[in-house]
Amino acid sequence: MKIVKTVKYKITSHNSIFEDTLSVYRNSVQYIVKVVNDEWDILESKTSKERLTLVEKLIHKTKKNPYPKYDDFDYKFHKFPSYFRRSAINEATGIVSSYRSNLINWKEEKEVAVEEEQNFTKNPPRLGHNHYSFPVFYKKNMFNKLDDNSALIKIFQNNDWIWLKIDYKGSNNLDLDLYKEQNPTLVRNGKKYYLHIPYEAKVGLKTTKLKDRVVVSVDLGITNSAVCSAIKSDGTVIGRVFINQPIEKDRMNAAVGRLSKINKLSGIGRKPNYWRRINNYQTQIVQDTVNQIIKFAEKYQADVIVFEYLSKMKVPKGFYGAKKLSYKLQFWAKRKIQNKTIEKAHSLGIRASFINPRNTSKLAFDGTGEVKRNAKKDLCTFTTRKTYHADLNASYNIGARYFIREYLKTLSEKKELLIQAKVPELATRTKCTLASLISLHKEVAQTE
């Protein structure tokens, strides 16, 4: 499996000198977008390589191609580097391809609405004129690395393309020995310029046998950021951890409160300084949660990290405390946590999996039935009057459902029906708990 990490290096030696290069590149993309859109009937059926060749013949003059159809490109972009030109062509074809597919989807939606005699108010997609793209500097032709903190790059200055030495700095704590450096991209963020250099490596994911497998089940919550449990294939829980960031959450809530007061006084507006602080707190919460999940998985040598498949949650009508819940859901970065955890897990060879979240918190892990949650929703009471942490209970059931699914895949239909007769809840996956996994493991062990 290919793993790509992108490292951000700040350019310390120069700033405004790159503005002309960025402007020329964006203008070339804008020009080529019009060409590709006009010639889309010819390009649509071609592969990406064939599109690159055809568009280059349409705009660039050579000995074998002395009369290109759009002959003013070489005049407008004199001495434009060939690798920049090809990068701009790939960028433009991607933009037009996306626009055309969105246009087809819009037309299909409109036809369905007309057939069903419904009002269709959705505006058609537009092909934008300004595209805020950034140039890729291909090695040897546009970028020559001198050492770890300096390089030569080709830029546009004084109506000519020249080589310029730049100095940059980044993090030195990254372990990139097994990664291969790819072509950098020049990126502007505010008034500063950066080199975004991707690093690529091939990583093999773990292929541990099911009976020896250890999973980390993660229950993402609103009160606690995450609750994790390490579970073996026989249902043994060998570790658990509660992850939360009370300080960051308290500060973020205070920042949101200040923003709310300002909006009441001055009206709703952009307020970038307030939102930057709120977003920084949220980013810190996400990063810390991901790091602790990965640290916990490494501690117990996990083979798989299991999440719930969480779609968009809607606040039920007539729900007491709906306003407070909708506020919490607004800043619940569940998808960011899952995506970042999967990226880091794959780089370590750990797999990721998702299960159906239905009834994971509703059912007791010991198989005694439904639980009752308290007012804060952090504790639950079983039918046996035992009190347990609600998120920890859910994390047990999440890990159990993963193993139940994997076990049932290995069984023949006949064996599966025999085991279902003894463990009836296996017939409906959303009713399975940790107790179901323990019962299933015993039955599988007896049949072997």
Secondary structure, 3 states (H helix, E strand, C coil): CEEEEEEEEEECCCCHHHHHHHHHHHHHHHHHHHHHHHCHHHHCCCCHHHHHHHHHHHHCCCCCCCCCCCCCHHHHCCCCCHHHHHHHHHHHHHHHHHHHHHHHHHHHHHHHHHHCCCCCCCCCCCCCCCCCCCCECCECCCEEEEECCEEEEEEEECCEEEEEEEEEECCCCCCCCCCEECCCEEEEECCEEEEEEEEEEECCCCCCCHHHCEEEEEEECCCCCEEEEEEECCCCEEEEEEECCHHHHHHHHHHHHHHHHHHHHHCCCCCHHHHHHHHHHHHHHHHHHHHHHHHHHHHCCCCEEEEECCCCCCCCCCCCCHHHHHHHHHCCCHHHHHHHHHHHHHHCCCEEEEECCCCCCCECCCCCCECEECCCCCEEECCCCCEEEHHHHHHHHHHHHHHHHHHHHHCCHHHHHHHHHHCHHHHCHHHCCHHHHHHHHHHHHHHC
